[in-house]
Every structure is written in structure tokens, then in C-alpha cells.
Amino acid sequence: MVDLPKTLTHGDITVDLSGETPERIQNAVNYLLQYGFGRSLQDAVAGLKKEMKEKGDSAEDIAEALLVDMRERVEAIFAGTVGLRGSRLSGPAAIRRAVTEEFFKTWAKKQEDQGKTLPSVRGALAKIGLTMKTATKAQKDEVQKAVNEKIAKLREAFAKLQESAIEAEVARRLELQNESDLDIELDVASLLEDATDDASDDAADDESSED
């Protein structure tokens, strides 16, 4: 069973789901899942597609590369690791996960620049004499699963090695978040104080005019 929110809100539009029938809610879920799924896959490869086109890569190479990244995005969607940004997260655990992911991606990019690539579906298929074009869907799915497991273990080992640096960054972001929250509280308190002073001044003016 999937728990759904009681309301959907965007800007000035709010939909109370408690007033909708199960059939209408299912219609909305079906559309949003399909639309969101497709949009997320497009977002995942937009930068890569542009970069490869500018480099003059062949249409076949581009298609293979995009398919690999899309499959990785699918796994990330179900793992809950898409779109992690420190500014959107709250709580040490969530921020720690985002920081770890950011550090890991930075390290992976450096490895790539040095010619050391991470496990990939394309690379794994090449080792058994296949390509993204010649491999069957079952073969691709099996290889994708194995690659995901390897990357998960690599990410876990990386997190242990970089634990001190990760915790230091988490502490820094939490401090900034707390300072931001404090600024908001002070601003609200200041506004309330100004409003109280204005009200007092207006009352004093009224009393003077009555005299």
C-alpha cells in the first residue's frame, strides 16, 4: 500500500484528495508517474546528449550512452537518491546522504579524468563481447543489477574512507542551516516588535487627539 498525501499544492492551487474518488486519484497517479518518469529520464541525459553532439560523437554512440545513463537513473529513482541537494534537505541523516553522494561523484569524476572508469553496463557488456545494441534486454538487466551492486559497495567503502571529511561538511551545513533558521526567527521577532511599537504609537496619537 502506498501512502498518499492528503492534499496536492502548487502555488495558489490546492487539491483535497479526500474529496476525490479512488478512480480519479488512480487516473492522476498513472499520469503523474508516467510523466514524471519520462521527464526524469530526459533530465538525466540532457547534458550528456548536448556534450556528445558537440564533440561529434556518432548517433549510435550517443544512443548507447544515453541508455546507460537512463538505466542508472531508473535505479536511482527507486533507491531514492535522485535530486539530493543540501539546501532542500533537513536533518543530519538526509544531509549526510547528500554530502556523501556529492563527494562520491566528485571523486568519480577525478577517476574518470585519470582514465579510471567506474563499473558500467557498457564496460561489463564489452568484457563478454556484447554491446548495448547486440545484448538482449535480459542480459542488459542482469548486467545492470551487477553494476549497481558493485557501485553500491564502492560507494560504501568510499564513505568509510572519507568519513571524517563527510562529517565535517555535514556539521558545516547544519551550522549554516541553524544560522539561517535563527535569522528568520530574528526577522520575525523584529517585525513583531515593529508592529507592536507602531500600534503603541497609534494608540498614543489617538489619546492625544482626544485630549
C-alpha positions in Angstrom: 0.0 0.0 0.0 1.3 3.4 -1.0 0.6 6.3 1.4 -0.6 9.4 -0.5 -0.6 13.0 0.8 -4.0 14.4 1.9 -3.6 17.4 -0.4 -1.7 18.4 -3.5 -0.5 22.0 -3.6 1.3 24.2 -6.2 1.3 27.9 -5.8 -2.3 29.0 -5.2 -3.8 25.7 -6.4 -4.7 23.1 -3.7 -6.5 19.8 -4.4 -8.1 18.0 -1.4 -7.6 14.3 -2.2 -10.1 13.3 0.4 -12.8 14.6 -1.8 -11.7 12.6 -4.8 -12.9 9.1 -5.8 -10.3 6.3 -5.9 -10.8 6.1 -9.7 -9.9 9.8 -10.2 -6.9 9.5 -7.9 -5.7 6.5 -9.8 -6.0 8.4 -13.0 -3.9 11.2 -11.6 -1.3 8.8 -10.2 -1.0 7.0 -13.5 -0.4 10.2 -15.4 2.0 11.8 -12.9 4.0 8.6 -12.6 4.4 8.3 -16.4 5.0 12.0 -16.9 7.5 12.3 -14.0 9.3 9.1 -15.0 9.8 10.3 -18.6 10.8 13.8 -17.6 13.3 12.5 -15.0 15.0 10.3 -17.7 15.1 13.2 -20.1 16.7 15.4 -17.4 19.2 12.7 -16.6 20.7 12.7 -20.1 20.1 16.3 -21.4 23.6 17.5 -20.5 25.4 14.3 -21.8 23.4 14.4 -25.1 24.4 18.0 -25.8 28.1 17.4 -24.8 28.4 14.3 -27.1 26.7 16.1 -30.0 29.2 19.0 -29.6 32.1 16.5 -29.6 30.8 15.0 -32.9 30.0 11.5 -31.5 28.0 9.2 -33.7 24.3 8.8 -33.2 24.8 5.2 -32.2 27.4 6.0 -29.5 25.1 8.8 -28.2 22.1 6.4 -28.1 24.1 3.8 -26.2 25.5 6.3 -23.7 22.1 7.8 -23.1 20.6 4.4 -22.5 23.2 3.6 -19.9 22.6 6.8 -18.0 18.8 6.3 -18.2 19.1 2.9 -16.7 21.2 4.3 -13.9 18.6 7.0 -13.3 15.9 4.3 -13.1 17.8 2.6 -10.3 18.4 5.9 -8.5 14.7 6.7 -8.7 13.8 3.5 -6.8 16.7 3.9 -4.5 15.5 7.4 -3.5 18.8 9.1 -4.4 17.6 11.5 -7.2 17.8 15.2 -6.7 19.6 15.3 -3.4 20.6 18.8 -2.6 21.8 20.1 0.7 19.6 23.2 0.6 16.5 21.1 0.2 17.2 18.6 3.0 16.7 18.8 6.7 18.1 16.6 9.4 21.7 15.2 9.8 20.9 11.9 8.2 19.5 13.4 5.0 22.3 15.9 4.7 24.9 13.2 5.3 23.5 11.2 2.5 23.5 14.2 0.1 27.1 15.1 1.1 28.3 11.5 0.6 26.7 11.4 -2.9 28.3 14.8 -3.8 31.7 13.7 -2.6 31.5 10.4 -4.4 30.5 12.0 -7.7 33.4 14.4 -7.4 35.8 11.5 -6.7 34.4 9.5 -9.6 34.9 12.4 -12.0 38.5 12.7 -10.9 38.9 9.0 -11.5 37.4 9.4 -15.0 39.8 12.3 -15.8 42.6 10.0 -14.9 41.3 7.3 -17.2 39.9 5.1 -14.4 36.3 4.5 -15.2 33.7 3.2 -12.7 31.8 -0.1 -13.4 29.3 0.5 -16.2 26.9 -1.5 -18.2 28.7 -0.8 -21.4 32.0 -1.8 -20.0 30.6 -5.0 -18.5 29.0 -6.0 -21.7 32.2 -5.3 -23.7 34.0 -7.8 -21.4 31.7 -10.6 -22.6 31.8 -9.5 -26.3 28.5 -7.6 -26.3 27.3 -4.1 -26.9 24.2 -2.2 -25.9 22.9 -2.9 -29.4 23.6 -6.6 -29.5 22.7 -7.6 -25.9 19.2 -8.7 -25.1 17.1 -6.9 -22.6 17.6 -9.8 -20.1 21.3 -9.5 -20.5 21.3 -5.8 -20.0 19.1 -6.1 -16.9 21.4 -8.7 -15.4 24.5 -6.7 -16.1 22.8 -3.5 -14.8 22.0 -5.3 -11.5 25.6 -6.5 -11.1 26.9 -3.0 -11.9 24.6 -1.4 -9.4 25.8 -3.8 -6.7 29.4 -3.0 -7.4 28.8 0.7 -7.3 26.9 0.4 -4.1 29.8 -1.4 -2.5 32.3 1.1 -3.9 30.2 4.0 -2.5 30.0 2.3 0.9 33.8 1.8 1.0 34.3 5.4 -0.1 32.1 6.7 2.6 34.1 4.9 5.3 37.4 6.2 3.9 36.1 9.8 3.7 34.1 9.6 7.0 36.0 12.5 8.7 35.7 14.8 5.7 32.0 14.0 5.2 31.1 14.6 8.9 33.0 17.9 8.8 30.9 19.0 5.8 27.7 17.8 7.4 28.5 19.8 10.5 29.2 22.9 8.4 25.9 22.7 6.6 24.0 22.1 9.7 25.6 25.2 11.3 24.6 27.3 8.2 21.1 25.9 8.3 20.8 26.7 12.0 22.1 30.2 11.4 19.6 30.7 8.6 16.8 29.5 10.8 17.9 31.9 13.5 18.0 34.8 11.0 14.4 34.0 10.1 13.3 33.9 13.8 15.1 37.2 14.4 13.5 38.8 11.4 10.0 37.6 12.6 10.7 38.9 16.1 11.8 42.2 14.7 8.7 42.6 12.6 6.5 41.7 15.5 8.4 44.3 17.7 8.0 47.0 15.0 4.3 46.2 14.6 3.8 46.5 18.4 5.7 49.8 18.5 3.6 51.1 15.7 0.4 50.0 17.4 1.6 51.7 20.6 2.4 54.9 18.8 -1.0 54.9 17.1 -2.7 54.4 20.4 -0.8 57.3 21.9 -1.7 59.5 18.9 -5.4 58.6 19.4 -5.2 59.6 23.1 -3.5 62.9 22.3 -6.2 63.8 19.7 -8.9 63.0 22.2 -7.3 65.4 24.7 
